[in-house]
């Protein structure tokens, strides 16, 4: 046997061995999606979004990781849409109010009234409609939402009906149509200035999420919570850079969306329990619940629909606002 043939046979044997025996190479690096939230991590609003991240990361089998970087300390809450559009971030979780300047259409989440529920919003096609808009206008996809929020009015003085004449109320634009429509003067204040304003009488109350009045300390300076809720909202929208989402393998896109749907179905129950726990704390602190008659609350909701839709949907978005108004019309107060 010639030396050349010996080398050939040796090479063939080694090649066959390599084919038969798996020699692992370096593990594939996961796709990393950088994420931030509009609120500080410890705030209750983040809870179900962080649960979504946890489940996705556990189920991705090392192929994908959502890297939660933090909240407004990373990018200010009202400035997170821009790094998302540019691909600096892959996903953000935020209030519609924080991006409504650029995307007023997301205000539609405020107008489902008693039907407000992240799972119901998906069922009626709200996320699908918003996704078309956010992709066209900002290059981001609307994946869904993880939060249901009820909002109440908290007062230092009692009322017997939906009448706020003579009251000065801490507000934000989304509350203004109702508060002003009921006769209140409104004052825009950042959350850090609410307690001094209540202490000094600059305001006589505030509109605020019903699940988070104890945490910021506001409950110590108000005496009444008005019920039933004056607003309900599908809140905490999950946005993702559209290019980053579209480039994912199909099974990972499915994982993100299916896990989000799962969390959406749990969200309303979770936050209802949070409010019930806060109410117990309020009662122990001596805060009283004012239950308004149904007719008075109906008046509040009619103002919110009639004035709010014009101010937040059809006015700033003549192209898409009417379509969204019509989608939500079945939930409007009668």
C-alpha positions, 0 to 999 in steps of 0.5 A: 500500500502506498503512503498516499493511499495510507494517508487517504484511508486515515483521513477517511476514517477520521472523517467518518468518526467525526460524522458519527460522534457529535462534538458540541460547538459553542452554544448559540447566543440568545437574542437579547431584547432590551426593555424599560418601563414607564414606572420605577420597578417596585411600582405595582403597575409593573407587576404583570409586565415583569411576570410576562418577562419572567415567563418568556425567559423561562420558556424560551429555552435560551434562545431569547432573553428579555433584559429588563434594564429599569424604569425612568432612571434609564430613559425618562417616562415621556421620552422612551418612545424615541429610543424604541423607534431607533432600536436602542430599546427593543420593547417598552411598557408604558402608559398610553398617556406617556406616548399620546403626544406622538400617538394620540390613538392609544387614548382609545384604551380609556373608552371601554368603560365597564368592558375595560379588560386587557383580554377583552381589548384583544378580543374586540380587535383594539390592539390590532387596530392600534398596531396598524397605527403605531407601525405606520406612525412610529415603526413600533408594534403594539403587542398588547397590555398587561394592566387594568386600572380603575380610577377614583376621585379622592377628596378632603371634603365630602360630596353627595352627587357628581358636583365639584363646583368650588373644588380645586383638583389635581389633574392630568389632561385625561381627567380634565373633561370630567373634572371641569365638566363637573365644575372643578378648577384643575391644577396640573402637578407632578406626583411629587408635589401632590402631598404639599398641595393637599397639605396647604390647600392648593388642591382639595383632592385628586383623580388617581388610580384606585390601586395605588393611593396608599403607596405614594402616601396620598391616603394620609391627606385625603378623607374620602374615596368616591365610588363607583370608579369614574374611569376605567382603562386598559393600561400598561401597553407593551410596545416593541420595535417593529423591525426587531419583532418582525425579524424574530423566528416565527416560534419566538414571535408566537412565544411573546404573543401567546405568553402576553395573552396568558398574562392579559387574561390574569390581569384584571383579577390581579389588580382587582385584588390589589384594590381590595387590599388597598381599600382595607388599608384605607378603612383602617386609616379612617378614610370613608367611601362615598357611594354615588347614585348610579344616575350620578355616575352615568352623568360622569361617564357621558361627559367622559365619552362625549368630551373625551373622545373629541379631545383625545381621539377624533380631534388629534387624530382625524385619520384614525380617531373616527375608526377607533371611536366607532370600534368602541361605540358599543361600550359607550354609556347610554 
